[in-house]
Amino acid sequence: MRIALLEDEHEQAQNIRWIMSERDHQCDTFASGQEFLGAVLHRSYDLMILDWQIPDMPGIDVLRSVRAQLDWPLPAIFLTQRDTEEDIVSALDAGADDYLAKPAREAELVARINALVRRSNPDNDQAVLAYGPFRINTQQRSIHLHGQALNLTDKDFDLTLFLFRNQGRLLTREMLLERVWGMTRNLNTRTVDTHMSRLRRRLGLNPENGFRIKTIYQRGYRLEAIKATDSPHTMTNTAAHA
């Protein structure tokens, strides 16, 4: 899991980073709200931990900015010395999913993070995932469409699984390179475009099958579910009976 931490106290940041690394999580630390925002909005994270009292902008304003600009609900935990009922309510109303007062107990912090990730990704432990006519078997690494097995490479499978698990979320080319190709920075982004073009055909991502990959100009891609009423076939039939 990849975590973004907003904490301006160096010792605190290093301690949380060590705790996360001991659990095999990658934790990127940021001492300013602006730096944190730039990273969260343009990179791929699974969770964010925020302090409230940050020199350049309050953590609660940082969270509000993330919620206003990010097109999917990235899980967020506040970890701060502010612990009044008013503070907790304000943070939760601003979009926080959980709230811990400093100093946090290590075991409790880890348990709350794990619980939040489970709630945010309920299908991560399932062997077979169903998305419309698609069935993805994560153990056998196979994908079926309308009961028919699709002929996919290992990388096609990884990319498809990541797309469906992040359905509706804008995925930049950089995110895809990091999460599907193993953070290979030297890989040309055209590799992503080539795989996406091929995947559209191999998966049959069209209105008839209920999904499409939408290209977001100069940003990346988003897998979108298509309602039956959005299908050109449906609109044609409707017009014919008008």
C-alpha positions, 0 to 999 in steps of 0.5 A: 500500500502507498500512503501520503503523509502530511506532517511537518514535524520531522521526527513524527514523520520519520516515526510514522514512515518507519511504522508503515515500512515495517508493515511493507507499506510505502509512506511518502512524507510531505511537510507542506500542504502545497507539496502534499496536494501536488503529490496526491493529485498527480500520483497514485496513493491508497491512503492519506494521513494528515496533520492539522497544524501545518505552516503554509495551510491547515490540514483541514483546508488541504483535505477540502482541496483534495475532496474538491479536485480528486475524482474519487474518494481517497481514504483519509485519516487525521492524526493531530494534537487537536482533539476537541469534539468540534475539531473532530466533527469539522474534520469528518464533515470536511471529508475525513474517514477517521480521526486520531489524536496524537500521540497515536498508539502504534498498534491502533494506528495500524489497525485503523488504517487496515480497517479503513482500507478494507472498507474502501476496497471490499473486493480486494480479498475476493477470488472472483470479481464480477463487473457486469458481464465480466468475471475476473478470477484473481487467483487463476488470473483469468477473465471471462466475458459472457462466460467466454475466456479472454486471451490476455497477456499477464500485463493485460490482466494486471491492467484490466484488474487495476482499471476495474478496481478503480472504475470511475477514477481518473488514472494518469499515465504516470499512475499506470506506469507506477502501479501496473508496470512496477514504477518503471520511470524510464518506460515511455508513456506511449507504452500505456497508450498502446496497451489501452488501445489493444485492451479496448479491442480484446476486452470488448469495452463497448456499450453492448458490454456496459463499459468503456475506457475514456481518454482524458485529454493530456491526463490519462484514462478512466474506465466508465460504466455505461447505462443501458440508456446511454447505448447507441443501440438503445437510443436507436430502438427508442427513436424507432418506436417514437 
